[in-house]
Amino acid sequence: MSSITTDQGIVHYEVYGRGRPVILLHGWLGSWGLWQETMAYLGSFYRTYALDFWGFGESGKKRDTYAVQDFVDLVNQFMEQLGIVHAPLVGHSMGGTVSLSVAVKYPDRVSRVVVVGSPIVGSSLAPLLKLSGYRSIAFVLFNMMGPFRAWMKYYYSRRICTDPRFPDMMDRDLSRTTVESFLRSIASLRRTDLRPVLDQVKVPVLGIYGDKDKIVHPLQWKPLQSGIPRARIERFPQAGHFMMLEEPSRFDAILGNFLDDTRTRPIE
């Protein structure tokens, strides 16, 4: 377990392997633990970092805001403190939205971007997620945390991921959130629309989307490809939102191929 102290709180991260750096970013209500199998695979070739955003996992939870742009700045601070000049960013769901935003705001930091089931437009989020971004709804859920966690673990988690380990993973990560990190992060993501800035992303981009995604609309690869015509798109017809858990072998092969493909050049 490792951590750094930033000007806005402690950031927990895990690191595995040796070689060139790769940074993995989790989604809403997630943590670095989502990436354990991916880290085991990539660690044979790369020095792989997986961090917890402020408000999630083991990172600090004493902030006033947890917006997408806060997490963009977090990635920059993380790389600065660890001496990582530039690296590929691999982001799941909200983490992919953050990754693309880092490539826009801090272009020298990013060598390529992988987005996994990520919303390009916040309106593509499932209705339950969009409702969770309203303060009244968030407070109701947190005031009924016991029943809410039970419903998430024993019903909802099984609808969105077929991996039998996922309900426990989701319950653990949900138990580590606060009402503010829960509310403010998804409210910010709901308002996000990356379409106007996608043409500013000049590095190779890979979009990975599951056709059975119930969290983010599975056709969000279309605005990604419209904004970045040279983006590579890989679809998983039998997977949902968590391809790295549901089809890890294919996911790892696609990810590793993209990271290793030196023939893919930055967009002119």
C-alpha positions, 0 to 999 in steps of 0.5 A: 500500500502506497500513498502520496500527499497532495495539496488537496488530500492523500492519494492511495495507489498500488504499483506492480511490475517493472518497465515503462509506466502505465496508469489505471483509473477506476470508475464511479464507486470503484477503486484500484481493486477493479484492476488487480487482474489487469495489473497482474497481466500488464506487470510482466511488461510495464510498471503499472500504477492504479490509484484511488480518486479522492473520495474513493477507496483508500484515498482522502475524503475531506474535500468539498468537491469531487468533480471530473476536473478535480480528478484530472488535476489529481492525475497531473499531481500524481504524475508530477510527484512520482516523476512520471513524465508521460504515460498511457492512461487506461480509464474505466467508466468515469476514469476514461472520461478523466483520461480523455480530459487529461489528454486535453488539459495536460497533453504532454502527460499522455502518450495514449488513452484507453477508455473502457465503457466510458461516457463521452456525454453524461446523458448516456448514464443509466437513469439510476446513476443520473438520479444519484447526482441529485442531493435529495436522492443521495441523502435518502440513499445514504440514510438508508445505507443498510438496505441500499447496500444490500440491494446493490450487492444482492440484486443490482450488482448481479445485473451489471456484471457476471463475475461472481466476485463483483458483488463483494467488490462493489459492496466493499467500494461502496462502503468506502464512499461518503455522501459528498464523494458519491453525490458530487462525482456523479453529478459532475459526470452527468453534466460532462460533454466531451464532444466539443474538445475531442478534436484536441486529443492528439494521441492514439485512442482505444475505446472498449465497449460492451454491447450489454452495458447497463451503466453507460449506453453501449453506443458511446463509442459512436461519439468517441469515433466521431470526435476522434476518427482515428480512434480504434474501437473494440466491442464486446458483444457478450459483455457489459460494463466490466469487460476486464472482469467478464472477459479478462483474457480478451480484454488483456490481449486487446489492451496489451496489443494497443499499448505495445503497438508502436506503429500507432502514431500520434494524430497530426 
